[in-house]
Amino acid sequence: MKRKKGWIAGIVVIVVITLIFAGYNIYRHPAMFRSLSDNSLSDSQVEELRDEILSQPDVKVLVAYFSYSGTTRGIANAISEKTGGDRFEIIPQDGYSNVYLESNREIRGNERPALTDTVENMEEYDIVFIGYPVWWHATPAPVNTFLESYDLVGKLIIPFCTSGGSGIDETLPTFLYSCDGLAVYGERRISGVSQLDGWLSELGVTGTEAEDQPEQTEQEGAVTQQTVPEEIQMEGTAEIMEFENLPVYAYRHQEIELENQGQKIYGIAYIPETENERVPLAICAHGLGGSYQSNAAYAEQLASHGIAAYCFDFRGGGGSRSDGDTTEMSVMTEVSDLEVIIEAAAGWEFVDENKVVLLGTSQGGITSAIAAARHTDRISGLVLMYPAFLVGDAVHEQFDSLEEVPDRFQFIWITAGRPYVEDMWDYNAYEEIGNYTGKVLLLHGSADSIVPVSYSDRAAEVYGDVEYYVIDGAGHGFHGGAFEEAVRYVFAYLQEIQII
Ligand SMILES: Cc1cc2nc3c(=O)[nH]c(=O)nc-3n(C[C@H](O)[C@H](O)[C@H](O)COP(=O)(O)O)c2cc1C
């Protein structure tokens, strides 16, 4: 009898573990669980169609893209410039107030969110590039809506994606299975515009514009100054906000590369063209899996109002143009990157070294807070947006002891490594960040489900001099009205601390 009970208990444990594992995977990889059958054209059919299309005298190209935080938009803009293709942005009608939860629910539920706009003349296009960020190892649901809204048979469909590390293959089921007879061709994950010329010429899809592109980087000591990278040259991502009391300036871009521990840090400075030789500088630190483009919208606002901004990729950032692997990255390697940037920026010819501000979002927030605490005399202002002060708790939640941490593991959607956990295991950010003696601006969304607002409540108590605003209804990342509110707080604060 005892033996029988033991068997039953064993089976129950196995079933429970299987259900937990399946549930976890459905959450992490929702796209895997659709029923699939490949309806796309065979390779030889695709090649035949490609040859036919490319032999025509006038090939019409459309570059359709979805972008949440601007990275894919930058790539799409560059593709459209290089191919002479028209652009179309896929915009979901409802947007996202909590992108992580809502996007996961949409993908898991195989939903088709309504879009704001349609391509009226789709029948005229021969080639359609479709770009998107990888979300939960899949295409964002608005891309599925787009694909299913048109008859795309007879066109070359070229998917491209950006991501924090995931490959494009994970997203292909959308193209192969959800529509009949698509000619899916030449898909590629793009981590920077420098890859585009090679990829487009492999595809055979180059416009005349491609020949006129600027030369590649030329090294000049630690700081590289070069022609403006074309994805940012073309168009900003944000409407420039007007403040009655602040003049608006044109600004230029400059690529600046630095080195930390033998590895490259890549970044772009937005430099306002003011009458002053030296201007204040905001060093903009991105969040986990982000890039130098993540905070571009803030940089555009700052530069347009006379404050230079430096947006860069942390080393090991994922889809990064800086060196390093995500498994080597930690909050502390990012602090060290910031320290290198703070040191170098003081010597940049356009920077007023007495007016250097750190602006960090999410994980970039905790790193900026730590770097400011360690260099309080050099940092004149500190702006923290939904700072990820929860990293210490998160690593303890994921692991019971340091010994059990593997060399590589999944953390949110990035592949992290042991340093990520080791560096935060015994570290309490709240014990250090208060060493920053300047005034702090702290912003957090009331509906942030990634970093609960309580983490900022606690930070606000630690800081001696802080302006703390909770933006009603905003999630992890400020968009639309929340973005505008945040920008207004930033400019009021920068005036108050006499940066402008
Ligand atoms: C909700 C969400 C889910 C994501 N899931 C993944 C993922 O599964 N794999 C990955 O490598 N990156 C993932 N990322 C990171 C984005 O793919 C990456 O930052 C991308 O370049 C952002 O492009 P965008 O700026 O055009 O929105 C995710 C980002 C978000 C917001």
The ligand as an ORCA input file, in Angstrom:
! r2SCAN-3c Opt
* xyz 0 1
  C       8.073     43.435    -24.829
  C       9.464     43.178    -25.316
  C       9.872     41.888    -25.545
  C      11.155     41.640    -26.038
  N      11.521     40.367    -26.280
  C      12.746     40.132    -26.787
  C      13.155     38.798    -27.080
  O      12.428     37.826    -26.935
  N      14.401     38.612    -27.551
  C      15.272     39.647    -27.737
  O      16.385     39.411    -28.150
  N      14.916     40.920    -27.488
  C      13.677     41.191    -27.023
  N      13.308     42.469    -26.762
  C      14.247     43.565    -27.068
  C      13.922     44.217    -28.434
  O      13.776     43.245    -29.466
  C      15.062     45.134    -28.872
  O      15.352     46.063    -27.850
  C      14.697     45.847    -30.175
  O      15.861     46.286    -30.845
  C      13.784     47.035    -29.943
  O      13.395     47.564    -31.205
  P      12.525     48.897    -31.304
  O      13.353     49.992    -30.648
  O      12.373     49.142    -32.773
  O      11.236     48.695    -30.599
  C      12.035     42.723    -26.288
  C      11.613     44.030    -26.024
  C      10.338     44.257    -25.535
  C       9.890     45.672    -25.276
*
